[in-house]
């Protein structure tokens, strides 16, 4: 199971009803984006694990914030090359 503050990569598209269009600076999530888990949702038996993930844009603002299922994420392993 993933945990808070893990860096993750989006591996599947996120439906629009699960991401926030909070400001003009935010954009839709895209496959390949890297973000951090900022909250682990409580899960009931029989439900799939979900997380709130935030992706930060190059200018330091929030690129997007979304509810993401564990199956839509992969743990991001930095390459260490820079």
DRENFINU-935052 format. One record per residue (C-alpha): x, y, z; residue number from 1; residue in one letter. Coordinates in steps of 0.2 Angstrom, whole numbers. Layout:
// residues N
+-------+-------+-------+-----+---------+
:    c1 :    c2 :    c3 : num : residuo :
+-------+-------+-------+-----+---------+
:     X :     Y :     Z : NUM :       A :
...
+-------+-------+-------+-----+---------+
***
This chain:
// residues 82
+-------+-------+-------+-----+---------+
:    c1 :    c2 :    c3 : num : residuo :
+-------+-------+-------+-----+---------+
:     0 :     0 :     0 :   1 :       X :
:     6 :    18 :    -4 :   2 :       X :
:     7 :    30 :    10 :   3 :       X :
:     6 :    49 :    13 :   4 :       X :
:    20 :    59 :     4 :   5 :       X :
:    25 :    45 :    -8 :   6 :       X :
:    30 :    51 :   -25 :   7 :       X :
:    19 :    43 :   -38 :   8 :       X :
:    17 :    43 :   -57 :   9 :       X :
:     0 :    43 :   -65 :  10 :       X :
:    -2 :    27 :   -76 :  11 :       X :
:   -20 :    28 :   -81 :  12 :       X :
:   -32 :    43 :   -86 :  13 :       X :
:   -42 :    51 :   -71 :  14 :       X :
:   -60 :    54 :   -75 :  15 :       X :
:   -64 :    73 :   -74 :  16 :       X :
:   -76 :    71 :   -59 :  17 :       X :
:   -62 :    66 :   -48 :  18 :       X :
:   -50 :    81 :   -51 :  19 :       X :
:   -52 :    99 :   -45 :  20 :       X :
:   -53 :   114 :   -57 :  21 :       X :
:   -49 :   126 :   -43 :  22 :       X :
:   -40 :   140 :   -52 :  23 :       X :
:   -35 :   146 :   -69 :  24 :       X :
:   -18 :   139 :   -66 :  25 :       X :
:   -23 :   121 :   -64 :  26 :       X :
:   -23 :   109 :   -78 :  27 :       X :
:   -31 :    91 :   -80 :  28 :       X :
:   -20 :    77 :   -74 :  29 :       X :
:   -11 :    68 :   -88 :  30 :       X :
:    -3 :    50 :   -89 :  31 :       X :
:    15 :    51 :   -84 :  32 :       X :
:    13 :    66 :   -72 :  33 :       X :
:    22 :    65 :   -55 :  34 :       X :
:    13 :    70 :   -39 :  35 :       X :
:    14 :    67 :   -21 :  36 :       X :
:     0 :    58 :   -10 :  37 :       X :
:    -6 :    71 :     2 :  38 :       X :
:   -20 :    61 :    10 :  39 :       X :
:   -24 :    42 :    11 :  40 :       X :
:   -43 :    40 :    10 :  41 :       X :
:   -50 :    28 :    24 :  42 :       X :
:   -56 :    12 :    15 :  43 :       X :
:   -71 :     1 :    20 :  44 :       X :
:   -70 :   -18 :    17 :  45 :       X :
:   -73 :   -22 :    -1 :  46 :       X :
:   -69 :    -4 :    -7 :  47 :       X :
:   -53 :     0 :   -18 :  48 :       X :
:   -40 :    11 :   -10 :  49 :       X :
:   -39 :    29 :   -15 :  50 :       X :
:   -28 :    44 :   -12 :  51 :       X :
:   -28 :    63 :   -14 :  52 :       X :
:   -13 :    67 :   -26 :  53 :       X :
:    -6 :    84 :   -29 :  54 :       X :
:     5 :    88 :   -44 :  55 :       X :
:    15 :   104 :   -43 :  56 :       X :
:    18 :   114 :   -59 :  57 :       X :
:    35 :   121 :   -64 :  58 :       X :
:    31 :   138 :   -56 :  59 :       X :
:    28 :   130 :   -39 :  60 :       X :
:     9 :   132 :   -40 :  61 :       X :
:    -3 :   117 :   -39 :  62 :       X :
:    -4 :   109 :   -56 :  63 :       X :
:   -19 :    98 :   -51 :  64 :       X :
:   -27 :    90 :   -36 :  65 :       X :
:   -36 :    73 :   -39 :  66 :       X :
:   -44 :    58 :   -30 :  67 :       X :
:   -34 :    44 :   -38 :  68 :       X :
:   -36 :    25 :   -36 :  69 :       X :
:   -21 :    14 :   -31 :  70 :       X :
:   -23 :     5 :   -48 :  71 :       X :
:   -21 :    22 :   -57 :  72 :       X :
:    -4 :    25 :   -49 :  73 :       X :
:    14 :    18 :   -48 :  74 :       X :
:    27 :    22 :   -35 :  75 :       X :
:    39 :    35 :   -43 :  76 :       X :
:    57 :    29 :   -42 :  77 :       X :
:    69 :    44 :   -45 :  78 :       X :
:    83 :    40 :   -57 :  79 :       X :
:    96 :    49 :   -46 :  80 :       X :
:   104 :    56 :   -62 :  81 :       X :
:   102 :    74 :   -58 :  82 :       X :
+-------+-------+-------+-----+---------+
***
